[in-house]
Amino acid sequence: MTPYYAVIFRSERTEENKEYAEIAHLLEELAKKQPGYIDFVSGSGLNNISISYWEDLEAVKRWKNNATHQLAIKKGKDEWYKFYKVEIALIERAYEWNREQ
Amino acid sequence: MTPYYAVIFRSERTEENKEYAEIAHLLEELAKKQPGYIDFVSGSGLNNISISYWEDLEAVKRWKNNATHQLAIKKGKDEWYKFYKVEIALIERAYEWNREQ
């Protein structure tokens, strides 16, 4: 239910990397356990858009400061990413359409 | 420069479709010419995340009501999509990191 928060993460990676894939999966599982977590969606490939959804800005900040997440950010800068952009978004309105309904 | 708006469009398509790809490309070119347009990013594949960026909510609404865009939305419901979700987001904060800097 709006309003809620989204963190849009757009990245370009240096190369396909097994360790990256493993840690990305671990982080996704860890994010799901955080208070205020709503959802996570991600594309695939070296140019990627991922979006995590959170109940409020406090939940966004807690996740940013999570120690394991911080380690992954450092690893990302050291090795995985050429570029990334983070956007903190307040979702004001949302609607969906489903062929089956 | 924040604040600005993003329209997050998540979709599942029915199948790969040449006409879809052509019209998606046309629409992207058309969006670029609209007042208030900032940027457009998209993943690829049948499960897709696309984000268009706009200077303000007026620009978002104008683009939604654009006649060609409306035709594409109708076509999408008739043929291309199984599911889609639209989220209107106010980008409050943004930062980026670049290996080269």
Backbone of each chain as ProteinMPNN parsed JSONL, in Angstrom:
{"seq_chain_A": "MTPYYAVIFRSERTEENKEYAEIAHLLEELAKKQPGYIDFVSGSGLNNISISYWEDLEAVKRWKNNATHQLAIKKGKDEWYKFYKVEIALIERAYEWNREQ", "coords_chain_A": {"N_chain_A": [[0.844, -1.202, 0.0], [0.598, 2.146, -0.906], [1.903, 5.131, 0.73], [5.234, 3.835, 0.05], [8.707, 2.818, 0.177], [11.247, 2.644, -2.372], [14.365, 1.335, -3.372], [16.253, 1.977, -6.004], [18.583, 0.315, -7.868], [20.995, 0.594, -10.147], [23.334, -0.973, -12.2], [26.551, -1.55, -13.743], [28.455, -4.295, -14.428], [31.795, -5.709, -14.093], [32.454, -8.22, -15.151], [31.076, -11.527, -15.732], [30.676, -13.423, -12.798], [31.141, -15.838, -10.43], [31.255, -15.707, -7.642], [30.1, -13.221, -7.182], [27.427, -13.763, -7.958], [26.699, -15.625, -6.009], [26.946, -14.141, -3.61], [25.14, -12.103, -4.115], [22.778, -13.555, -4.085], [22.761, -14.499, -1.411], [22.595, -12.011, -0.075], [20.112, -11.132, -0.906], [18.473, -13.009, 0.365], [19.073, -12.319, 2.995], [18.143, -9.676, 3.092], [15.411, -10.086, 2.947], [14.821, -10.858, 5.512], [14.948, -8.607, 7.018], [13.562, -6.03, 9.14], [10.711, -4.28, 7.922], [11.056, -4.909, 5.282], [9.747, -5.306, 1.996], [9.75, -6.244, -0.748], [11.705, -7.607, -3.483], [13.059, -7.09, -6.639], [14.702, -8.049, -9.632], [16.574, -7.662, -12.621], [18.623, -9.433, -15.026], [22.021, -10.12, -16.04], [24.887, -8.198, -17.244], [24.457, -5.461, -17.32], [22.348, -4.118, -15.164], [19.173, -3.756, -13.519], [18.036, -3.455, -10.303], [15.56, -3.572, -7.772], [14.764, -2.839, -4.498], [12.182, -2.99, -2.075], [10.696, -1.174, 0.586], [9.175, -0.551, 3.778], [9.433, 1.967, 5.006], [11.566, 4.925, 5.335], [13.334, 4.535, 7.415], [13.704, 1.767, 7.447], [15.006, 1.483, 5.001], [17.422, 2.805, 5.581], [18.442, 1.268, 7.717], [18.933, -1.136, 6.374], [20.837, -0.28, 4.509], [22.952, 0.236, 6.258], [23.477, -2.23, 7.332], [25.797, -4.687, 8.387], [26.752, -6.874, 6.835], [25.78, -6.193, 4.347], [27.214, -3.835, 3.951], [29.811, -4.891, 3.72], [29.487, -6.235, 1.302], [29.044, -4.074, -0.403], [31.556, -2.867, -0.307], [33.121, -4.923, -1.445], [31.941, -4.928, -3.95], [32.762, -2.436, -4.966], [35.506, -2.843, -4.947], [35.791, -4.953, -6.752], [33.523, -5.883, -8.42], [31.944, -3.977, -9.801], [31.664, -1.622, -12.503], [30.291, 0.641, -12.544], [27.757, 2.183, -10.634], [24.44, 3.261, -9.742], [22.392, 4.676, -7.319], [19.101, 5.182, -6.341], [16.835, 6.736, -4.207], [13.539, 6.278, -3.614], [10.28, 7.498, -3.158], [7.377, 5.772, -3.302], [4.526, 6.85, -4.617], [2.176, 6.136, -5.804], [0.605, 3.231, -7.067], [-0.268, 0.74, -9.437], [-1.679, -2.21, -10.912], [-2.012, -4.582, -13.597], [-3.582, -7.498, -14.732], [-3.747, -10.193, -16.875], [-5.318, -12.384, -16.253], [-7.359, -11.532, -14.652]], "CA_chain_A": [[0.0, 0.0, 0.0], [1.359, 3.398, -0.948], [3.273, 5.25, 0.206], [6.32, 3.007, 0.557], [9.973, 3.237, -0.43], [12.003, 1.752, -3.25], [15.751, 1.676, -3.668], [16.562, 1.553, -7.369], [20.027, 0.106, -7.985], [21.384, 0.295, -11.535], [24.763, -1.267, -12.179], [27.3, -2.221, -14.812], [29.482, -5.124, -13.798], [33.022, -5.87, -14.858], [32.402, -9.505, -15.854], [30.326, -12.558, -15.023], [31.501, -13.787, -11.653], [30.376, -16.785, -9.633], [31.179, -15.199, -6.279], [29.079, -12.162, -7.201], [26.098, -14.376, -8.004], [26.451, -16.242, -4.702], [26.744, -13.131, -2.572], [23.876, -11.426, -4.452], [21.704, -14.427, -3.603], [22.81, -14.413, 0.056], [22.119, -10.692, 0.352], [18.663, -11.102, -1.141], [17.875, -13.778, 1.463], [19.254, -11.533, 4.216], [17.246, -8.507, 3.006], [14.042, -10.559, 3.23], [14.635, -11.017, 6.955], [15.055, -7.316, 7.702], [12.282, -5.358, 9.418], [10.3, -3.285, 6.93], [11.25, -5.413, 3.914], [8.518, -5.614, 1.259], [9.928, -7.049, -1.961], [12.936, -7.394, -4.237], [12.985, -7.534, -8.034], [15.977, -7.832, -10.303], [16.826, -8.209, -13.957], [19.838, -10.232, -15.031], [22.989, -9.649, -17.021], [25.951, -7.311, -16.756], [23.797, -4.179, -17.05], [21.237, -4.643, -14.398], [18.344, -2.919, -12.654], [17.431, -4.161, -9.172], [14.787, -2.674, -6.911], [14.265, -3.382, -3.233], [11.048, -2.201, -1.578], [10.741, -1.068, 2.047], [7.991, 0.126, 4.334], [9.709, 3.373, 5.309], [12.947, 5.352, 5.145], [14.133, 3.914, 8.477], [14.058, 0.413, 6.988], [16.014, 1.683, 3.947], [18.702, 3.168, 6.211], [18.947, 0.105, 8.453], [19.485, -2.094, 5.41], [22.085, 0.284, 3.995], [23.999, 0.15, 7.278], [23.699, -3.631, 7.719], [27.239, -4.964, 8.264], [27.001, -7.772, 5.701], [25.523, -5.386, 3.16], [28.366, -2.931, 3.805], [30.921, -5.696, 3.189], [29.202, -6.495, -0.114], [29.259, -2.804, -1.118], [33.012, -2.713, -0.444], [33.533, -5.925, -2.431], [31.442, -4.445, -5.241], [33.641, -1.36, -5.444], [36.836, -3.402, -5.189], [35.889, -5.966, -7.814], [32.453, -6.292, -9.322], [31.225, -2.953, -10.56], [32.253, -0.485, -13.214], [29.452, 1.815, -12.296], [26.403, 1.961, -10.141], [23.671, 4.428, -9.334], [21.374, 4.353, -6.33], [18.07, 6.215, -6.216], [15.898, 6.489, -3.114], [12.281, 6.708, -4.223], [9.013, 7.36, -2.449], [6.34, 5.321, -4.236], [3.321, 7.601, -4.248], [1.003, 5.529, -6.395], [0.951, 1.984, -7.759], [-1.411, -0.038, -9.917], [-1.241, -3.315, -11.736], [-2.974, -5.181, -14.506], [-3.31, -8.923, -14.847], [-4.589, -10.778, -17.923], [-6.221, -13.41, -15.713], [-8.419, -10.998, -13.78]], "C_chain_A": [[0.88, 1.254, 0.0], [0.996, 4.255, 0.259], [4.217, 4.224, 0.827], [7.587, 3.431, -0.182], [10.547, 2.175, -1.355], [13.433, 2.259, -3.334], [16.062, 1.085, -5.036], [18.086, 1.472, -7.495], [20.33, -0.302, -9.421], [22.889, 0.097, -11.57], [25.269, -1.8, -13.515], [28.399, -3.004, -14.137], [30.686, -5.291, -14.712], [32.991, -7.148, -15.698], [31.503, -10.459, -15.083], [31.229, -13.169, -13.955], [30.662, -14.637, -10.711], [30.187, -16.27, -8.202], [30.128, -14.095, -6.177], [27.683, -12.774, -7.11], [25.734, -14.978, -6.645], [26.141, -15.194, -3.633], [25.453, -12.347, -2.846], [22.69, -12.24, -3.92], [21.611, -14.388, -2.072], [22.22, -13.106, 0.573], [20.608, -10.574, 0.195], [17.94, -11.848, -0.017], [17.939, -13.007, 2.774], [18.295, -10.333, 4.236], [15.821, -8.899, 3.398], [13.752, -10.674, 4.716], [14.661, -9.698, 7.711], [13.664, -6.759, 8.012], [11.974, -4.326, 8.336], [10.502, -3.708, 5.494], [9.894, -5.691, 3.248], [8.783, -6.578, 0.112], [11.289, -6.742, -2.579], [12.709, -7.9, -5.652], [14.305, -7.197, -8.712], [15.926, -8.377, -11.714], [18.07, -9.084, -13.876], [20.797, -9.638, -16.045], [23.933, -8.626, -16.426], [25.453, -5.882, -16.553], [22.47, -4.488, -16.39], [20.471, -3.534, -13.677], [17.792, -3.82, -11.56], [16.676, -3.146, -8.334], [14.412, -3.418, -5.638], [13.209, -2.421, -2.688], [10.986, -2.296, -0.058], [9.565, -0.256, 2.556], [8.213, 1.611, 4.599], [11.2, 3.657, 5.181], [13.867, 4.771, 6.218], [14.601, 2.523, 8.053], [15.124, 0.486, 5.89], [17.384, 1.924, 4.575], [19.301, 1.994, 6.98], [19.59, -0.897, 7.497], [20.783, -1.569, 4.813], [23.227, 0.066, 4.983], [24.268, -1.271, 7.787], [25.148, -4.034, 7.416], [27.558, -5.853, 7.057], [26.806, -7.034, 4.38], [26.701, -4.44, 2.893], [29.592, -3.661, 3.245], [30.742, -5.949, 1.694], [29.415, -5.229, -0.945], [30.758, -2.588, -1.343], [33.554, -3.666, -1.509], [33.118, -5.486, -3.844], [32.333, -3.365, -5.823], [35.029, -1.892, -5.776], [36.883, -4.222, -6.473], [34.788, -5.979, -8.867], [31.947, -5.213, -10.271], [32.143, -2.006, -11.315], [31.577, 0.795, -12.772], [28.217, 1.364, -11.541], [25.755, 3.277, -9.756], [22.565, 3.969, -8.406], [20.382, 5.512, -6.273], [17.08, 5.818, -5.131], [14.575, 7.12, -3.515], [11.096, 6.483, -3.287], [7.939, 6.968, -3.466], [5.021, 5.936, -3.792], [2.054, 6.892, -4.709], [1.441, 4.258, -7.122], [-0.329, 1.325, -8.245], [-0.889, -1.156, -10.796], [-2.378, -3.852, -12.576], [-2.578, -6.631, -14.724], [-4.272, -9.523, -15.871], [-5.652, -11.716, -17.352], [-7.386, -12.835, -14.905], [-9.441, -10.195, -14.551]], "O_chain_A": [[1.792, 1.386, 0.816], [-0.114, 4.129, 0.776], [4.034, 3.799, 1.967], [7.545, 4.295, -1.058], [10.359, 0.976, -1.149], [13.676, 3.466, -3.363], [16.128, -0.132, -5.208], [18.787, 2.455, -7.255], [19.973, -1.396, -9.859], [23.637, 0.91, -11.028], [24.534, -2.405, -14.295], [29.184, -2.453, -13.365], [30.619, -5.056, -15.918], [33.455, -7.15, -16.838], [31.203, -10.224, -13.913], [32.413, -13.403, -14.197], [29.604, -14.209, -10.251], [29.104, -16.382, -7.627], [29.363, -14.039, -5.214], [26.862, -12.357, -6.292], [24.597, -14.853, -6.188], [25.199, -15.342, -2.854], [24.75, -11.969, -1.909], [21.731, -11.688, -3.38], [20.522, -14.261, -1.51], [21.448, -13.094, 1.532], [19.919, -10.0, 1.039], [16.921, -11.381, 0.491], [16.998, -13.028, 3.567], [17.709, -10.018, 5.272], [15.121, -8.153, 4.083], [12.599, -10.601, 5.142], [14.422, -9.671, 8.918], [12.713, -6.977, 7.261], [12.857, -3.593, 7.891], [10.164, -2.962, 4.575], [8.997, -6.251, 3.879], [8.124, -7.612, 0.002], [11.934, -5.749, -2.241], [12.22, -9.014, -5.845], [14.94, -6.189, -8.402], [15.317, -9.415, -11.975], [18.518, -9.435, -12.784], [20.426, -8.754, -16.818], [23.804, -8.236, -15.266], [25.974, -5.166, -15.698], [21.575, -5.06, -17.012], [21.041, -2.516, -13.281], [17.154, -4.833, -11.848], [17.099, -1.998, -8.202], [13.816, -4.493, -5.69], [13.328, -1.203, -2.823], [11.198, -3.365, 0.516], [9.033, 0.607, 1.859], [7.299, 2.42, 4.438], [11.998, 2.749, 4.948], [15.049, 4.54, 5.961], [15.753, 2.151, 8.276], [16.034, -0.341, 5.848], [18.38, 1.33, 4.163], [20.505, 1.746, 6.912], [20.659, -1.437, 7.778], [21.731, -2.332, 4.63], [24.346, -0.253, 4.58], [25.184, -1.485, 8.582], [25.663, -3.759, 6.332], [28.529, -5.605, 6.342], [27.561, -7.223, 3.427], [27.126, -4.271, 1.751], [30.318, -3.124, 2.408], [31.697, -5.89, 0.92], [29.913, -5.304, -2.068], [31.18, -2.181, -2.425], [34.345, -3.27, -2.366], [33.868, -5.661, -4.804], [32.628, -3.366, -7.018], [35.656, -1.465, -6.745], [37.878, -4.2, -7.198], [35.068, -6.073, -10.061], [31.567, -5.502, -11.406], [33.224, -1.64, -10.854], [32.188, 1.856, -12.646], [27.694, 0.277, -11.789], [26.43, 4.269, -9.481], [21.882, 2.983, -8.682], [20.775, 6.674, -6.17], [16.553, 4.706, -5.133], [14.487, 8.329, -3.73], [10.942, 5.41, -2.704], [7.629, 7.735, -4.378], [4.474, 5.595, -2.743], [0.996, 7.024, -4.094], [2.516, 4.217, -7.72], [-1.349, 1.346, -7.556], [0.204, -1.065, -11.356], [-3.552, -3.607, -12.298], [-1.401, -6.955, -14.88], [-5.486, -9.372, -15.74], [-6.75, -11.829, -17.899], [-8.296, -13.569, -14.517], [-10.393, -9.681, -13.963]]}, "seq_chain_B": "MTPYYAVIFRSERTEENKEYAEIAHLLEELAKKQPGYIDFVSGSGLNNISISYWEDLEAVKRWKNNATHQLAIKKGKDEWYKFYKVEIALIERAYEWNREQ", "coords_chain_B": {"N_chain_B": [[18.951, 16.195, -11.064], [17.778, 15.833, -7.815], [14.587, 16.779, -6.336], [13.035, 14.372, -8.572], [10.906, 12.599, -10.896], [10.137, 9.105, -11.251], [8.887, 6.526, -13.316], [8.214, 3.358, -12.672], [8.091, 0.433, -14.42], [7.062, -2.741, -14.424], [6.963, -5.824, -16.034], [5.465, -8.843, -17.331], [5.739, -10.644, -20.221], [3.847, -12.206, -22.89], [5.072, -13.638, -24.976], [8.074, -13.689, -27.023], [8.169, -11.115, -29.432], [8.086, -9.55, -32.457], [6.797, -7.217, -33.321], [6.194, -6.033, -30.877], [8.792, -5.348, -29.996], [9.495, -3.45, -31.927], [7.574, -1.424, -31.558], [8.077, -0.76, -28.918], [10.596, 0.375, -29.183], [10.006, 2.578, -30.854], [8.291, 3.995, -29.127], [10.048, 4.661, -27.1], [11.72, 6.426, -28.436], [9.856, 8.415, -28.963], [9.125, 9.195, -26.362], [11.46, 10.45, -25.54], [11.242, 12.875, -26.786], [9.38, 14.27, -25.425], [8.213, 17.006, -23.36], [9.936, 17.579, -20.301], [11.077, 15.1, -20.126], [13.605, 12.965, -18.84], [15.202, 10.539, -18.741], [15.567, 7.102, -19.795], [15.567, 3.752, -18.872], [16.069, 0.267, -19.376], [15.692, -3.203, -18.832], [16.052, -6.461, -20.377], [14.277, -9.149, -22.009], [11.616, -11.485, -21.155], [10.549, -11.107, -18.633], [10.541, -8.08, -17.33], [12.065, -5.005, -16.259], [11.453, -1.655, -16.616], [12.335, 1.772, -16.522], [11.203, 5.036, -16.665], [12.239, 8.418, -16.53], [11.326, 11.579, -15.236], [10.838, 15.141, -15.144], [8.837, 16.234, -13.506], [5.563, 15.66, -11.977], [3.58, 16.483, -13.719], [4.734, 16.096, -16.246], [4.904, 13.32, -16.212], [2.172, 12.664, -16.263], [1.328, 13.824, -18.678], [2.751, 12.249, -20.485], [1.642, 9.746, -19.938], [-0.923, 10.172, -20.94], [-0.485, 10.614, -23.607], [-1.37, 10.116, -26.992], [-0.323, 8.13, -28.748], [1.07, 6.562, -26.952], [-1.065, 5.681, -25.398], [-2.363, 4.064, -27.271], [-0.434, 2.057, -27.48], [-0.536, 1.012, -24.896], [-3.087, -0.11, -24.938], [-2.735, -2.059, -26.95], [-0.823, -3.574, -25.637], [-2.307, -4.664, -23.513], [-4.163, -6.114, -25.001], [-2.538, -7.973, -26.313], [0.323, -8.275, -25.624], [1.081, -8.487, -22.914], [1.165, -10.452, -19.898], [1.044, -9.607, -17.379], [1.356, -6.524, -15.677], [2.925, -3.974, -13.698], [2.735, -0.724, -12.449], [4.537, 1.852, -10.983], [4.565, 4.963, -9.451], [7.039, 7.141, -8.687], [8.653, 9.329, -6.466], [11.786, 10.566, -6.69], [13.907, 11.032, -4.183], [16.525, 11.171, -3.44], [19.723, 10.67, -4.847], [22.647, 8.916, -5.848], [25.842, 8.174, -7.288], [28.427, 5.868, -8.287], [31.58, 5.479, -9.753], [33.977, 3.526, -11.286], [36.044, 4.686, -12.688], [36.502, 7.172, -11.625]], "CA_chain_B": [[18.976, 16.745, -9.698], [16.577, 15.502, -7.049], [13.708, 15.641, -6.615], [12.437, 14.178, -9.887], [9.983, 11.463, -10.862], [10.391, 7.894, -12.027], [7.785, 5.583, -13.504], [8.757, 2.002, -12.705], [7.161, -0.433, -15.149], [7.491, -4.145, -14.383], [6.024, -6.574, -16.87], [5.698, -10.192, -17.864], [5.148, -10.718, -21.555], [3.322, -13.514, -23.281], [6.072, -14.313, -25.809], [8.884, -12.773, -27.827], [7.268, -10.608, -30.457], [8.826, -8.537, -33.216], [6.038, -5.971, -33.313], [6.415, -5.432, -29.559], [10.136, -4.737, -29.946], [9.479, -2.256, -32.789], [6.775, -0.354, -30.95], [8.808, -0.335, -27.716], [11.662, 1.268, -29.646], [9.328, 3.81, -31.297], [7.792, 4.721, -27.948], [11.201, 5.209, -26.398], [12.127, 7.615, -29.21], [8.814, 9.424, -28.761], [9.236, 9.682, -24.97], [12.611, 11.365, -25.476], [10.872, 14.194, -27.332], [8.342, 14.905, -24.604], [8.706, 17.954, -22.362], [10.131, 17.025, -18.962], [11.747, 13.801, -20.181], [14.986, 12.947, -18.354], [15.988, 9.355, -19.097], [14.839, 5.843, -19.876], [16.434, 2.57, -18.772], [15.267, -0.945, -19.49], [16.323, -4.503, -18.956], [15.56, -7.159, -21.555], [13.706, -10.448, -21.675], [10.156, -11.548, -21.001], [10.26, -10.442, -17.352], [11.327, -6.88, -17.576], [11.905, -3.772, -15.495], [11.817, -0.436, -17.347], [12.097, 2.976, -15.731], [11.347, 6.331, -17.332], [12.474, 9.491, -15.554], [10.639, 12.805, -15.652], [11.149, 16.284, -14.27], [7.77, 16.469, -12.53], [4.385, 14.813, -12.122], [2.873, 16.917, -14.922], [5.359, 15.418, -17.382], [4.476, 11.914, -16.104], [0.765, 12.574, -16.686], [1.259, 14.108, -20.121], [3.235, 11.072, -21.215], [0.633, 8.695, -19.797], [-2.085, 10.483, -21.781], [-0.079, 10.73, -25.014], [-2.259, 9.246, -27.778], [0.425, 6.968, -29.241], [1.329, 5.754, -25.764], [-2.341, 5.034, -25.04], [-2.562, 2.966, -28.232], [0.491, 0.969, -27.119], [-1.069, 0.397, -23.678], [-4.202, -0.97, -25.369], [-2.111, -3.196, -27.639], [-0.168, -4.38, -24.601], [-3.33, -5.442, -22.806], [-4.783, -7.052, -25.939], [-1.652, -9.0, -26.87], [1.716, -8.514, -25.238], [1.401, -8.675, -21.499], [0.424, -11.278, -18.946], [0.968, -8.869, -16.126], [2.29, -5.421, -15.462], [2.739, -3.133, -12.516], [3.266, 0.619, -12.636], [4.724, 2.58, -9.724], [4.952, 6.364, -9.638], [8.012, 7.317, -7.601], [9.388, 10.581, -6.296], [13.183, 10.278, -6.342], [14.268, 12.033, -3.171], [17.969, 11.231, -3.276], [20.405, 9.81, -5.824], [24.105, 9.04, -5.882], [26.42, 7.156, -8.142], [29.836, 5.545, -8.106], [32.162, 5.12, -11.04], [35.333, 3.023, -11.088], [37.031, 5.548, -13.363], [36.667, 8.512, -11.022]], "C_chain_B": [[17.658, 16.391, -8.99], [15.904, 16.789, -6.564], [13.264, 15.606, -8.078], [11.574, 12.92, -9.802], [10.487, 10.298, -11.699], [9.09, 7.121, -12.16], [8.416, 4.211, -13.681], [7.701, 1.099, -13.351], [7.727, -1.843, -15.153], [6.481, -4.973, -15.153], [6.466, -8.009, -17.111], [5.0, -10.259, -19.206], [4.703, -12.134, -21.886], [4.355, -14.309, -24.08], [6.925, -13.264, -26.51], [8.08, -12.391, -29.07], [7.945, -9.437, -31.148], [8.108, -7.188, -33.179], [6.207, -5.256, -31.968], [7.737, -4.685, -29.53], [10.162, -3.445, -30.76], [8.735, -1.108, -32.114], [7.442, 0.145, -29.669], [9.914, 0.655, -28.092], [11.093, 2.62, -30.081], [8.887, 4.662, -30.109], [8.927, 5.37, -27.178], [11.683, 6.485, -27.11], [11.14, 8.761, -29.006], [8.899, 10.04, -27.355], [10.347, 10.719, -24.849], [12.282, 12.772, -25.943], [9.86, 14.927, -26.469], [8.964, 15.931, -23.654], [8.846, 17.268, -20.994], [10.779, 15.661, -18.936], [13.171, 13.918, -19.65], [15.76, 11.754, -18.905], [15.056, 8.153, -19.186], [15.848, 4.714, -19.752], [15.545, 1.337, -18.787], [16.159, -2.164, -19.473], [15.825, -5.156, -20.244], [14.954, -8.479, -21.101], [12.218, -10.338, -21.393], [9.697, -10.997, -19.653], [11.149, -9.213, -17.296], [11.031, -5.783, -16.553], [12.334, -2.624, -16.406], [11.51, 0.746, -16.444], [12.235, 4.193, -16.628], [11.416, 7.41, -16.257], [11.942, 10.804, -16.112], [10.882, 13.919, -14.641], [10.099, 16.511, -13.183], [6.548, 15.609, -12.86], [3.548, 15.205, -13.348], [3.408, 16.206, -16.164], [4.969, 13.939, -17.402], [3.062, 11.757, -16.661], [0.606, 12.83, -18.179], [1.681, 12.891, -20.928], [2.231, 9.929, -21.11], [-0.523, 8.919, -20.777], [-1.759, 10.669, -23.261], [-0.822, 9.684, -25.856], [-1.547, 7.989, -28.274], [0.725, 5.999, -28.092], [0.063, 4.994, -25.35], [-2.654, 3.865, -25.983], [-1.684, 1.767, -27.88], [0.008, 0.251, -25.857], [-2.216, -0.562, -24.037], [-3.686, -2.241, -26.041], [-1.456, -4.147, -26.627], [-1.162, -5.258, -23.857], [-3.955, -6.496, -23.721], [-3.861, -8.238, -26.238], [-0.389, -9.317, -26.085], [1.919, -8.972, -23.811], [0.528, -9.729, -20.824], [0.087, -10.444, -17.722], [1.815, -7.622, -16.249], [1.927, -4.647, -14.207], [3.427, -1.805, -12.772], [3.383, 1.278, -11.263], [5.235, 3.98, -10.03], [5.786, 6.758, -8.425], [8.624, 8.71, -7.626], [10.814, 10.234, -5.862], [13.673, 11.396, -5.427], [15.774, 12.236, -3.094], [18.593, 10.284, -4.291], [21.904, 10.012, -5.698], [24.658, 7.93, -6.751], [27.903, 6.988, -7.845], [30.373, 5.033, -9.43], [33.611, 4.695, -10.813], [36.386, 3.988, -11.633], [37.287, 6.869, -12.668], [37.365, 8.453, -9.684]], "O_chain_B": [[16.571, 16.628, -9.517], [16.585, 17.801, -6.394], [13.132, 16.64, -8.734], [11.52, 12.262, -8.764], [11.167, 10.477, -12.71], [8.29, 7.068, -11.226], [9.061, 3.93, -14.691], [6.565, 1.017, -12.882], [8.74, -2.115, -15.798], [5.275, -4.838, -14.947], [7.652, -8.338, -17.097], [3.81, -9.965, -19.313], [5.118, -13.11, -21.26], [4.497, -15.516, -23.885], [6.549, -12.094, -26.584], [7.407, -13.224, -29.676], [8.329, -8.458, -30.509], [8.741, -6.144, -33.025], [6.345, -4.034, -31.919], [7.801, -3.534, -29.097], [10.772, -2.46, -30.345], [9.204, 0.03, -32.101], [7.383, 1.336, -29.363], [10.134, 1.648, -27.398], [11.624, 3.672, -29.725], [9.08, 5.878, -30.086], [8.793, 6.483, -26.668], [12.008, 7.484, -26.468], [11.531, 9.922, -28.891], [8.761, 11.252, -27.189], [10.205, 11.726, -24.156], [12.941, 13.738, -25.56], [9.519, 16.077, -26.747], [10.094, 15.759, -23.197], [7.988, 16.484, -20.588], [11.014, 15.107, -17.862], [13.873, 14.875, -19.977], [16.842, 11.92, -19.469], [13.918, 8.186, -18.718], [16.868, 4.711, -20.441], [14.422, 1.354, -18.283], [17.254, -2.155, -20.035], [15.247, -4.488, -21.1], [15.102, -8.875, -19.945], [11.643, -9.25, -21.393], [8.586, -10.481, -19.538], [12.373, -9.32, -17.223], [9.912, -5.652, -16.055], [13.456, -2.622, -16.912], [10.537, 0.724, -15.689], [13.264, 4.371, -17.28], [10.751, 7.331, -15.224], [12.087, 11.099, -17.298], [11.099, 13.675, -13.455], [10.428, 16.928, -12.073], [6.507, 14.926, -13.883], [2.885, 14.356, -13.945], [2.641, 15.769, -17.022], [4.731, 13.368, -18.466], [2.787, 10.838, -17.433], [-0.154, 12.142, -18.861], [1.051, 12.544, -21.927], [1.995, 9.219, -22.088], [-1.036, 7.969, -21.368], [-2.661, 10.859, -24.076], [-0.895, 8.514, -25.48], [-2.114, 6.897, -28.223], [0.643, 4.78, -28.249], [0.12, 3.816, -24.997], [-3.144, 2.82, -25.554], [-2.117, 0.618, -27.966], [0.125, -0.97, -25.752], [-2.302, -1.672, -23.513], [-4.137, -3.347, -25.743], [-1.536, -5.368, -26.761], [-0.904, -6.434, -23.601], [-4.242, -7.615, -23.296], [-4.326, -9.366, -26.397], [-0.054, -10.486, -25.893], [2.825, -9.756, -23.527], [-0.656, -9.881, -21.125], [-0.983, -10.559, -17.125], [2.883, -7.656, -16.861], [0.791, -4.669, -13.732], [4.56, -1.761, -13.252], [2.436, 1.261, -10.477], [6.205, 4.159, -10.767], [5.313, 6.717, -7.289], [9.055, 9.201, -8.669], [11.018, 9.672, -4.786], [13.831, 12.544, -5.843], [16.252, 13.312, -2.734], [18.048, 9.214, -4.563], [22.377, 11.126, -5.472], [24.032, 6.885, -6.929], [28.539, 7.848, -7.237], [29.718, 4.264, -10.133], [34.385, 5.437, -10.208], [37.487, 4.086, -11.092], [38.184, 7.615, -13.064], [37.577, 9.489, -9.053]]}, "name": "protein", "num_of_chains": 2, "seq": "MTPYYAVIFRSERTEENKEYAEIAHLLEELAKKQPGYIDFVSGSGLNNISISYWEDLEAVKRWKNNATHQLAIKKGKDEWYKFYKVEIALIERAYEWNREQMTPYYAVIFRSERTEENKEYAEIAHLLEELAKKQPGYIDFVSGSGLNNISISYWEDLEAVKRWKNNATHQLAIKKGKDEWYKFYKVEIALIERAYEWNREQ"}
